[in-house]
Amino acid sequence: MAFITDGSGNVTSYAEALDVKDKDQRIFEANEVNFTDVPDTPGSLDNYLEDLTQKATNRINEKIRASARWREYLGYAGGGYNSIDDIPPINMNFIIGRKSDITDMCSYYTLKEYLLPKIADFGNPESAEVQKIEYYAGKFDDIFRELMDILDWYDADNDGSVQTNEKMVRFRTNRRTRGRSNISRVR
């Protein structure tokens, strides 16, 4: 499990092909997805999967950037931003904690959004592939919410460590509400 970096050391993806294969080996062993029919497929399956993980990484970064929690964190860590246009893109090189969770999140996103829909029978909601998409969507959402509730993985000042003033934890109270879920669950 490692982030993929380019020649100058900049992170380009949160997951490698091996990380995605480890999450669900069966779709690769059973050749359920015909990768030769994919247009503009890179030379190997691993290159194709890493292209998909880069795509997933970009989507995850935009989900983080668009969240109110991220704007709140940036204000807490030193930058005040009023609109989405003012918020800079997340710097992937500043992520120094919880890398394995972020890699897992990227792998789940790749599976649920890009790989499993290629083979899923959406006409049958009880099909194994549709069930897997729902399962991986749940796993992704759990990790995403946990990472956004416990912001202890981002080095906002890029000094090589995450100090106390860069950690922000959302404490939730247990109370009844008719609104969205206010309890962060870890599975």
SEMARSE-797151 format. One record per atom (N, C-alpha, C): residue number from 1; atom name; x, y, z. Coordinates in Angstrom, 2 decimals. Atoms other than C-alpha are relative to their C-alpha. Layout:
<nodes>
NUM, CA, X, Y, Z
...
</nodes>
This chain:
<nodes>
1, N, 0.83, -1.17, 0.00
1, CA, 0.00, 0.00, 0.00
1, C, 0.89, 1.25, 0.00
2, N, -0.79, -1.22, 0.07
2, CA, 1.57, 3.18, -1.11
2, C, -0.66, 0.95, -0.98
3, N, 0.45, -1.00, 0.96
3, CA, 0.74, 6.38, -2.87
3, C, 0.91, -0.10, -1.22
4, N, -0.80, -0.04, 1.22
4, CA, 1.89, 6.63, -6.48
4, C, 0.51, 1.42, -0.17
5, N, -0.59, -1.32, 0.21
5, CA, 4.28, 9.50, -7.11
5, C, 0.61, 0.07, -1.39
6, N, -0.65, -0.20, 1.30
6, CA, 5.65, 10.99, -10.31
6, C, 1.51, 0.15, 0.20
7, N, -1.46, -0.10, -0.05
7, CA, 9.33, 11.55, -11.11
7, C, 0.52, 1.06, 0.95
8, N, -0.47, -1.07, -0.90
8, CA, 9.55, 14.72, -9.01
8, C, -0.53, -0.17, 1.43
9, N, 0.45, 0.28, -1.36
9, CA, 7.98, 13.13, -5.91
9, C, -1.39, 0.47, 0.34
10, N, 1.37, -0.45, -0.26
10, CA, 4.47, 14.56, -6.27
10, C, -0.96, -1.17, -0.09
11, N, 0.99, 1.07, -0.04
11, CA, 1.59, 12.25, -5.38
11, C, -0.96, 0.16, -1.17
12, N, 0.95, -0.02, 1.11
12, CA, -0.55, 11.34, -8.40
12, C, -1.22, -0.87, 0.27
13, N, 1.12, 0.88, -0.32
13, CA, -2.73, 8.60, -6.91
13, C, 0.16, -0.52, 1.42
14, N, -0.02, 0.51, -1.36
14, CA, -3.68, 7.31, -3.48
14, C, 0.12, -1.52, 0.06
15, N, -0.03, 1.46, -0.02
15, CA, -3.68, 3.64, -4.53
15, C, 0.73, -0.53, -1.24
16, N, -0.64, 0.70, 1.11
16, CA, -1.74, 1.24, -6.73
16, C, -0.95, -1.07, -0.52
17, N, 0.81, 1.07, 0.57
17, CA, -3.14, -1.48, -8.94
17, C, -0.12, -1.17, 0.97
18, N, 0.01, 1.11, -0.95
18, CA, -2.20, -4.07, -6.32
18, C, -1.01, 0.23, 1.12
19, N, 0.96, -0.32, -1.06
19, CA, -4.34, -2.27, -3.71
19, C, -1.43, -0.32, -0.45
20, N, 1.34, 0.27, 0.53
20, CA, -7.43, -2.52, -5.94
20, C, -0.20, -1.50, -0.16
21, N, 0.10, 1.45, 0.17
21, CA, -6.72, -6.16, -6.78
21, C, -0.17, -0.71, 1.33
22, N, 0.11, 0.62, -1.32
22, CA, -6.36, -6.99, -3.08
22, C, -1.40, 0.12, 0.59
23, N, 1.34, -0.19, -0.55
23, CA, -9.84, -5.66, -2.32
23, C, -0.99, -1.01, -0.56
24, N, 0.92, 0.96, 0.61
24, CA, -11.62, -7.97, -4.77
24, C, 0.72, -0.76, -1.11
25, N, -0.80, 0.76, 0.96
25, CA, -9.36, -10.51, -6.46
25, C, -0.86, -0.78, -0.98
26, N, 0.83, 0.89, 0.81
26, CA, -12.24, -12.54, -7.84
26, C, -0.35, 0.58, -1.36
27, N, 0.37, -0.54, 1.31
27, CA, -13.20, -10.10, -10.59
27, C, 1.18, -0.02, -0.96
28, N, -1.18, 0.07, 0.86
28, CA, -9.63, -10.24, -11.88
28, C, 0.37, -1.44, -0.33
29, N, -0.33, 1.40, 0.23
29, CA, -9.09, -13.99, -11.46
29, C, -1.00, -0.66, -0.93
30, N, 1.04, 0.60, 0.83
30, CA, -12.39, -14.90, -13.11
30, C, -0.13, 0.69, -1.35
31, N, 0.05, -0.76, 1.25
31, CA, -11.76, -12.41, -15.93
31, C, -1.42, 0.48, -0.30
32, N, 1.36, -0.49, 0.18
32, CA, -15.22, -10.95, -15.38
32, C, -0.05, 1.26, -0.84
33, N, -0.06, -1.22, 0.79
33, CA, -14.14, -7.68, -16.97
33, C, 0.95, -0.25, -1.16
34, N, -0.83, 0.17, 1.18
34, CA, -12.83, -7.84, -20.53
34, C, 0.72, 1.32, -0.27
35, N, -0.74, -1.25, 0.11
35, CA, -10.12, -5.20, -20.49
35, C, 0.53, 0.26, -1.40
36, N, -0.48, -0.22, 1.36
36, CA, -9.17, -5.71, -24.12
36, C, -1.01, 0.80, -0.83
37, N, 1.02, -0.75, 0.72
37, CA, -12.46, -4.12, -25.24
37, C, -0.09, 1.46, 0.42
38, N, 0.04, -1.37, -0.48
38, CA, -11.83, -0.91, -23.32
38, C, 0.78, 0.89, -0.97
39, N, -0.73, -0.85, 0.94
39, CA, -10.94, 1.91, -25.73
39, C, 1.18, 0.69, 0.67
40, N, -1.23, -0.67, -0.47
40, CA, -7.47, 3.43, -25.34
40, C, 0.56, -0.63, 1.26
41, N, -0.54, 0.69, -1.16
41, CA, -6.47, 0.79, -22.81
41, C, 1.52, 0.05, -0.03
42, N, -1.47, 0.04, -0.06
42, CA, -2.88, 1.15, -21.65
42, C, 0.51, -1.42, -0.20
43, N, -0.61, 1.28, 0.34
43, CA, -0.47, -1.69, -22.30
43, C, -0.29, -1.15, 0.93
44, N, 0.24, 1.09, -0.93
44, CA, -1.28, -3.69, -19.18
44, C, -1.19, 0.31, 0.91
45, N, 1.11, -0.15, -0.95
45, CA, -4.06, -4.26, -16.69
45, C, 0.40, 0.91, 1.15
46, N, -0.46, -0.84, -1.11
46, CA, -1.98, -2.65, -13.93
46, C, 0.01, 1.47, -0.40
47, N, 0.02, -1.40, 0.45
47, CA, -1.54, 0.53, -15.99
47, C, -1.43, 0.52, -0.08
48, N, 1.40, -0.39, 0.09
48, CA, -5.28, 0.61, -16.64
48, C, -0.57, 0.28, 1.39
49, N, 0.50, -0.19, -1.36
49, CA, -6.07, 0.18, -12.93
49, C, 0.59, 1.25, 0.64
50, N, -0.62, -1.20, -0.58
50, CA, -3.60, 2.89, -11.98
50, C, -0.55, 1.28, -0.64
51, N, 0.70, -1.14, 0.61
51, CA, -5.24, 5.23, -14.49
51, C, -1.34, 0.24, 0.70
52, N, 1.28, -0.13, -0.70
52, CA, -8.56, 4.51, -12.77
52, C, 0.19, 0.52, 1.43
53, N, -0.23, -0.50, -1.35
53, CA, -7.06, 5.11, -9.32
53, C, 0.36, 1.49, -0.03
54, N, -0.27, -1.44, 0.12
54, CA, -5.76, 8.49, -10.52
54, C, -1.30, 0.78, -0.19
55, N, 1.31, -0.62, 0.21
55, CA, -9.26, 9.32, -11.72
55, C, -0.78, 0.03, 1.32
56, N, 0.68, 0.06, -1.30
56, CA, -10.67, 8.19, -8.35
56, C, 0.62, 0.99, 0.98
57, N, -0.68, -0.95, -0.88
57, CA, -8.05, 10.26, -6.51
57, C, -0.46, 1.42, -0.28
58, N, 0.47, -1.34, 0.35
58, CA, -9.10, 13.38, -8.40
58, C, -1.42, 0.24, 0.49
59, N, 1.38, -0.14, -0.47
59, CA, -12.77, 12.76, -7.57
59, C, -0.05, 0.12, 1.52
60, N, -0.04, -0.06, -1.46
60, CA, -11.97, 12.15, -3.89
60, C, 0.47, 1.38, 0.45
61, N, -0.51, -1.33, -0.34
61, CA, -9.97, 15.38, -3.76
61, C, -1.07, 1.06, -0.17
62, N, 1.08, -0.97, 0.22
62, CA, -12.90, 17.30, -5.21
62, C, -1.11, -0.16, 1.03
63, N, 0.99, 0.21, -1.05
63, CA, -15.29, 15.69, -2.72
63, C, 0.46, 0.63, 1.32
64, N, -0.55, -0.61, -1.22
64, CA, -13.00, 16.78, 0.12
64, C, -0.08, 1.51, -0.11
65, N, -0.04, -1.45, 0.21
65, CA, -12.59, 20.27, -1.33
65, C, -1.39, 0.63, 0.06
66, N, 1.36, -0.53, 0.04
66, CA, -16.35, 20.72, -1.76
66, C, -0.72, -0.10, 1.34
67, N, 0.69, 0.21, -1.26
67, CA, -17.19, 19.68, 1.79
67, C, 0.11, 1.22, 0.92
68, N, 0.01, -1.10, -0.97
68, CA, -18.13, 22.24, 4.42
68, C, 1.02, -0.26, 1.10
69, N, -0.96, 0.38, -1.05
69, CA, -15.96, 20.35, 6.88
69, C, 1.42, 0.41, -0.40
70, N, -1.34, -0.38, 0.46
70, CA, -12.85, 21.00, 4.74
70, C, 0.18, 1.51, 0.08
71, N, -0.08, -1.46, -0.13
71, CA, -13.60, 24.74, 4.58
71, C, 0.17, 0.39, 1.47
72, N, -0.12, -0.25, -1.43
72, CA, -14.03, 24.70, 8.34
72, C, 1.42, -0.31, 0.48
73, N, -1.37, 0.38, -0.38
73, CA, -10.68, 22.91, 8.72
73, C, 1.02, 1.01, -0.49
74, N, -0.95, -0.97, 0.53
74, CA, -8.83, 25.33, 6.46
74, C, -0.05, 1.31, 0.77
75, N, 0.12, -1.18, -0.84
75, CA, -10.19, 28.23, 8.48
75, C, 0.65, -0.21, 1.35
76, N, -0.60, 0.34, -1.29
76, CA, -9.09, 26.49, 11.68
76, C, 1.52, -0.06, -0.10
77, N, -1.44, 0.20, 0.17
77, CA, -5.62, 25.68, 10.32
77, C, 0.72, 1.24, -0.53
78, N, -0.70, -1.21, 0.34
78, CA, -4.92, 29.21, 9.20
78, C, -0.44, 0.75, -1.23
79, N, 0.44, -0.73, 1.19
79, CA, -6.61, 30.13, 5.93
79, C, -1.50, 0.21, 0.05
80, N, 1.42, -0.28, 0.00
80, CA, -9.97, 31.83, 5.80
80, C, -0.52, 0.05, -1.43
81, N, 0.54, 0.07, 1.35
81, CA, -11.99, 30.95, 2.70
81, C, -1.50, 0.16, 0.07
82, N, 1.43, -0.29, -0.03
82, CA, -15.44, 32.27, 1.95
82, C, -0.79, -0.74, -1.06
83, N, 0.74, 0.66, 1.06
83, CA, -16.37, 30.60, -1.32
83, C, 0.83, -1.16, -0.56
84, N, -0.67, 1.17, 0.58
84, CA, -15.53, 27.40, -3.19
84, C, 1.09, 0.42, -0.98
85, N, -1.02, -0.48, 0.94
85, CA, -13.59, 29.46, -5.74
85, C, 1.29, 0.39, 0.69
86, N, -1.18, -0.41, -0.76
86, CA, -11.20, 30.66, -3.02
86, C, 0.79, -1.18, 0.55
87, N, -0.65, 1.14, -0.64
87, CA, -10.40, 27.20, -1.70
87, C, 0.99, -0.64, -0.97
88, N, -0.99, 0.62, 0.88
88, CA, -7.15, 25.86, -3.14
88, C, -0.23, -1.51, -0.06
89, N, 0.11, 1.45, 0.06
89, CA, -7.03, 22.26, -4.32
89, C, 0.83, -0.63, 1.12
90, N, -0.72, 0.71, -1.05
90, CA, -5.90, 19.75, -1.71
90, C, 1.39, -0.36, -0.51
91, N, -1.36, 0.36, 0.37
91, CA, -2.15, 19.25, -1.78
91, C, 0.26, -1.41, 0.50
92, N, -0.13, 1.41, -0.37
92, CA, -1.69, 15.50, -1.84
92, C, 1.33, -0.30, 0.69
93, N, -1.29, 0.20, -0.66
93, CA, 1.93, 15.84, -0.68
93, C, -0.06, 0.36, 1.48
94, N, 0.14, -0.39, -1.40
94, CA, 0.69, 17.28, 2.64
94, C, -0.70, -1.08, 0.83
95, N, 0.65, 1.10, -0.72
95, CA, -1.09, 14.03, 3.55
95, C, 1.10, -0.88, 0.57
96, N, -1.08, 0.79, -0.60
96, CA, 1.21, 12.37, 6.04
96, C, -0.51, -1.02, 1.01
97, N, 0.58, 0.95, -0.95
97, CA, -1.12, 10.46, 8.34
97, C, -1.13, -0.79, -0.64
98, N, 1.12, 0.85, 0.39
98, CA, -3.64, 7.65, 7.86
98, C, 0.01, -0.34, -1.48
99, N, -0.12, 0.30, 1.43
99, CA, -2.31, 6.82, 4.41
99, C, -0.67, -1.32, -0.38
100, N, 0.64, 1.28, 0.33
100, CA, -3.57, 3.24, 4.59
100, C, -1.51, 0.15, -0.12
101, N, 1.45, -0.25, 0.10
101, CA, -7.13, 4.47, 5.21
101, C, -0.33, 0.71, -1.32
102, N, 0.23, -0.74, 1.24
102, CA, -6.86, 6.87, 2.27
102, C, 0.19, -0.91, -1.20
103, N, -0.20, 0.98, 1.07
103, CA, -5.50, 4.09, 0.06
103, C, -1.20, -0.92, -0.12
104, N, 1.20, 0.85, 0.01
104, CA, -8.40, 1.84, 1.06
104, C, -1.19, 0.74, -0.59
105, N, 1.11, -0.81, 0.51
105, CA, -10.87, 4.65, 0.36
105, C, 0.09, 0.13, -1.51
106, N, -0.18, -0.13, 1.44
106, CA, -9.41, 5.16, -3.12
106, C, -0.29, -1.33, -0.71
107, N, 0.27, 1.31, 0.59
107, CA, -9.55, 1.42, -3.83
107, C, -1.50, -0.28, -0.05
108, N, 1.45, 0.20, -0.03
108, CA, -13.20, 1.23, -2.76
108, C, -0.70, 0.87, -1.04
109, N, 0.61, -0.90, 0.98
109, CA, -14.06, 4.24, -4.91
109, C, 0.23, -0.51, -1.42
110, N, -0.31, 0.54, 1.32
110, CA, -12.32, 2.72, -7.93
110, C, -0.89, -1.19, -0.33
111, N, 0.84, 1.18, 0.22
111, CA, -14.22, -0.53, -7.52
111, C, -1.47, 0.39, -0.21
112, N, 1.44, -0.30, 0.06
112, CA, -17.65, 1.03, -6.93
112, C, -0.38, 0.90, -1.18
113, N, 0.34, -0.95, 1.05
113, CA, -17.47, 3.73, -9.59
113, C, 0.47, -0.39, -1.39
114, N, -0.61, 0.22, 1.31
114, CA, -15.30, 2.39, -12.39
114, C, 0.07, -1.47, -0.43
115, N, -0.16, 1.40, 0.41
115, CA, -14.82, -1.40, -12.32
115, C, -1.28, -0.82, 0.06
116, N, 1.18, 0.85, -0.15
116, CA, -17.92, -3.09, -10.96
116, C, -1.18, 0.42, -0.88
117, N, 1.09, -0.35, 0.91
117, CA, -20.40, -1.03, -13.04
117, C, 0.18, -0.58, -1.41
118, N, -0.24, 0.60, 1.32
118, CA, -18.77, -2.58, -16.15
118, C, -0.62, -1.39, -0.12
119, N, 0.49, 1.37, 0.05
119, CA, -20.04, -6.03, -15.17
119, C, -1.33, -0.18, 0.73
120, N, 1.21, 0.13, -0.81
120, CA, -23.07, -5.29, -12.99
120, C, -1.25, -0.14, -0.86
121, N, 1.31, 0.16, 0.61
121, CA, -26.55, -6.40, -13.98
121, C, -0.97, 0.89, 0.78
122, N, 0.82, -0.95, -0.74
122, CA, -28.49, -3.31, -12.90
122, C, -1.48, -0.31, -0.13
123, N, 1.39, 0.42, 0.12
123, CA, -31.74, -4.91, -14.07
123, C, -0.41, -0.92, 1.14
124, N, 0.24, 0.90, -1.11
124, CA, -31.41, -7.32, -11.17
124, C, 0.67, 0.58, 1.25
125, N, -0.63, -0.62, -1.17
125, CA, -30.87, -5.43, -7.89
125, C, 0.58, -1.00, 0.99
126, N, -0.54, 1.03, -0.88
126, CA, -30.08, -8.73, -6.17
126, C, 1.26, -0.64, -0.56
127, N, -1.20, 0.61, 0.58
127, CA, -27.14, -9.52, -8.47
127, C, 1.21, 0.26, 0.90
128, N, -1.20, -0.09, -0.84
128, CA, -23.77, -10.06, -6.81
128, C, 0.76, 1.30, -0.24
129, N, -0.77, -1.20, 0.32
129, CA, -22.18, -7.13, -8.61
129, C, -0.65, 1.25, 0.59
130, N, 0.71, -1.15, -0.57
130, CA, -24.87, -4.65, -7.54
130, C, 0.16, 0.00, 1.52
131, N, -0.22, 0.10, -1.45
131, CA, -24.53, -5.92, -3.97
131, C, 1.42, 0.45, 0.36
132, N, -1.39, -0.43, -0.26
132, CA, -20.75, -5.41, -4.18
132, C, 0.14, 1.51, -0.14
133, N, -0.06, -1.46, 0.17
133, CA, -21.22, -1.86, -5.48
133, C, -0.54, 0.68, 1.25
134, N, 0.57, -0.58, -1.21
134, CA, -23.46, -1.10, -2.50
134, C, 0.93, -0.19, 1.19
135, N, -0.92, 0.28, -1.10
135, CA, -20.99, -2.74, -0.13
135, C, 1.20, 0.95, -0.04
136, N, -1.16, -0.87, 0.12
136, CA, -18.01, -0.78, -1.47
136, C, -0.38, 1.48, 0.15
137, N, 0.47, -1.37, -0.23
137, CA, -20.06, 2.43, -1.50
137, C, -0.11, 0.28, 1.50
138, N, 0.08, -0.14, -1.46
138, CA, -20.75, 1.89, 2.20
138, C, 1.37, 0.09, 0.65
139, N, -1.36, -0.04, -0.54
139, CA, -17.10, 1.19, 2.94
139, C, 0.65, 1.34, -0.30
140, N, -0.56, -1.30, 0.37
140, CA, -16.04, 4.32, 1.03
140, C, -0.58, 1.10, 0.87
141, N, 0.67, -1.05, -0.78
141, CA, -18.62, 6.50, 2.80
141, C, 0.44, -0.01, 1.46
142, N, -0.43, 0.10, -1.40
142, CA, -17.59, 5.19, 6.23
142, C, 1.39, 0.62, 0.20
143, N, -1.36, -0.53, -0.14
143, CA, -13.91, 5.98, 5.70
143, C, 0.03, 1.49, -0.29
144, N, 0.03, -1.42, 0.33
144, CA, -14.63, 9.32, 4.05
144, C, -0.52, 0.83, 1.17
145, N, 0.56, -0.73, -1.14
145, CA, -16.83, 10.45, 6.95
145, C, 0.96, 0.00, 1.18
146, N, -0.95, 0.09, -1.10
146, CA, -14.30, 9.22, 9.49
146, C, 1.18, 0.94, -0.20
147, N, -1.13, -0.88, 0.29
147, CA, -11.44, 11.07, 7.79
147, C, -0.39, 1.47, 0.11
148, N, 0.44, -1.39, -0.09
148, CA, -13.48, 14.26, 7.60
148, C, -0.38, 0.37, 1.43
149, N, 0.31, -0.28, -1.40
149, CA, -14.57, 13.94, 11.25
149, C, 1.26, 0.09, 0.85
150, N, -1.26, -0.02, -0.75
150, CA, -11.03, 13.28, 12.49
150, C, 1.08, 0.46, -0.96
151, N, -0.99, -0.58, 0.90
151, CA, -8.79, 15.60, 10.52
151, C, 1.35, 0.06, 0.71
152, N, -1.31, 0.09, -0.64
152, CA, -5.46, 14.43, 11.90
152, C, 1.06, -0.52, -0.97
153, N, -0.86, 0.61, 1.01
153, CA, -3.83, 13.38, 8.65
153, C, 0.60, 1.03, -0.96
154, N, -0.44, -1.02, 0.96
154, CA, -3.12, 16.68, 6.83
154, C, 0.97, 0.97, 0.68
155, N, -1.04, -0.91, -0.49
155, CA, 0.04, 18.76, 7.41
155, C, -0.20, 1.35, -0.68
156, N, 0.40, -1.25, 0.65
156, CA, -1.42, 22.18, 6.65
156, C, 1.15, 0.96, -0.22
157, N, -1.11, -0.93, 0.16
157, CA, 1.84, 24.09, 7.16
157, C, 1.22, -0.63, -0.65
158, N, -1.05, 0.71, 0.73
158, CA, 4.02, 21.49, 5.39
158, C, 1.36, 0.04, 0.72
159, N, -1.25, 0.05, -0.75
159, CA, 6.59, 21.20, 8.16
159, C, 0.46, -1.42, 0.29
160, N, -0.40, 1.40, -0.15
160, CA, 6.74, 17.40, 8.08
160, C, -0.71, -0.76, 1.10
161, N, 0.77, 0.69, -1.04
161, CA, 4.45, 16.62, 11.01
161, C, -1.31, 0.75, 0.22
162, N, 1.31, -0.59, -0.30
162, CA, 0.89, 17.24, 12.10
162, C, -0.01, 0.36, 1.48
163, N, 0.04, -0.46, -1.38
163, CA, 0.90, 19.36, 15.25
163, C, -1.44, 0.07, 0.50
164, N, 1.30, -0.08, -0.64
164, CA, -1.97, 19.75, 17.66
164, C, -0.88, 1.07, -0.63
165, N, 0.80, -1.07, 0.58
165, CA, -3.04, 23.03, 16.07
165, C, -0.44, -0.29, -1.43
166, N, 0.43, 0.41, 1.34
166, CA, -3.46, 21.21, 12.72
166, C, -1.00, -1.16, 0.06
167, N, 0.95, 1.09, -0.16
167, CA, -5.68, 18.45, 14.12
167, C, -1.34, 0.58, 0.41
168, N, 1.33, -0.49, -0.32
168, CA, -9.39, 19.04, 14.21
168, C, -0.95, -1.20, 0.05
169, N, 0.89, 1.14, -0.21
169, CA, -11.82, 16.50, 15.63
169, C, -1.40, 0.52, 0.24
170, N, 1.40, -0.36, -0.21
170, CA, -15.57, 16.81, 15.40
170, C, -0.57, -0.96, 1.03
171, N, 0.63, 0.79, -1.03
171, CA, -17.15, 15.61, 18.59
171, C, -1.50, 0.03, -0.25
172, N, 1.43, 0.09, 0.26
172, CA, -20.67, 14.41, 18.15
172, C, -0.72, -0.40, 1.26
173, N, 0.80, 0.34, -1.15
173, CA, -23.34, 14.24, 20.73
173, C, -1.04, -1.04, -0.41
174, N, 1.05, 0.99, 0.24
174, CA, -25.77, 11.40, 21.03
174, C, -1.34, 0.62, 0.39
175, N, 1.32, -0.55, -0.24
175, CA, -29.17, 12.95, 20.67
175, C, -0.90, -0.37, -1.16
176, N, 0.95, 0.33, 1.06
176, CA, -32.28, 12.28, 18.70
176, C, -0.18, 1.18, -0.92
177, N, 0.22, -1.05, 0.97
177, CA, -32.75, 14.21, 15.54
177, C, -0.72, -0.60, -1.20
178, N, 0.67, 0.48, 1.20
178, CA, -34.87, 13.95, 12.45
178, C, 0.81, 0.34, -1.24
179, N, -0.89, -0.37, 1.10
179, CA, -32.04, 15.30, 10.32
179, C, 0.92, -1.16, -0.35
180, N, -0.93, 1.04, 0.41
180, CA, -29.13, 13.43, 8.87
180, C, 0.71, -0.59, 1.22
181, N, -0.68, 0.71, -1.09
181, CA, -27.14, 11.02, 10.97
181, C, 1.11, 0.85, 0.58
182, N, -1.03, -0.78, -0.67
182, CA, -24.98, 12.79, 13.53
182, C, 1.01, -0.88, 0.72
183, N, -0.92, 0.90, -0.67
183, CA, -23.09, 9.74, 14.67
183, C, 0.94, -0.58, -1.05
184, N, -0.99, 0.56, 0.91
184, CA, -19.88, 8.73, 12.98
184, C, 0.24, -1.45, 0.40
185, N, -0.16, 1.42, -0.29
185, CA, -19.78, 4.96, 12.78
185, C, 1.25, -0.53, -0.70
186, N, -1.19, 0.62, 0.57
186, CA, -16.63, 2.96, 12.19
186, C, -0.30, -1.48, -0.15
187, N, 0.25, 1.43, 0.22
187, CA, -17.02, -0.46, 10.60
187, C, 1.29, -0.73, -0.10
</nodes>
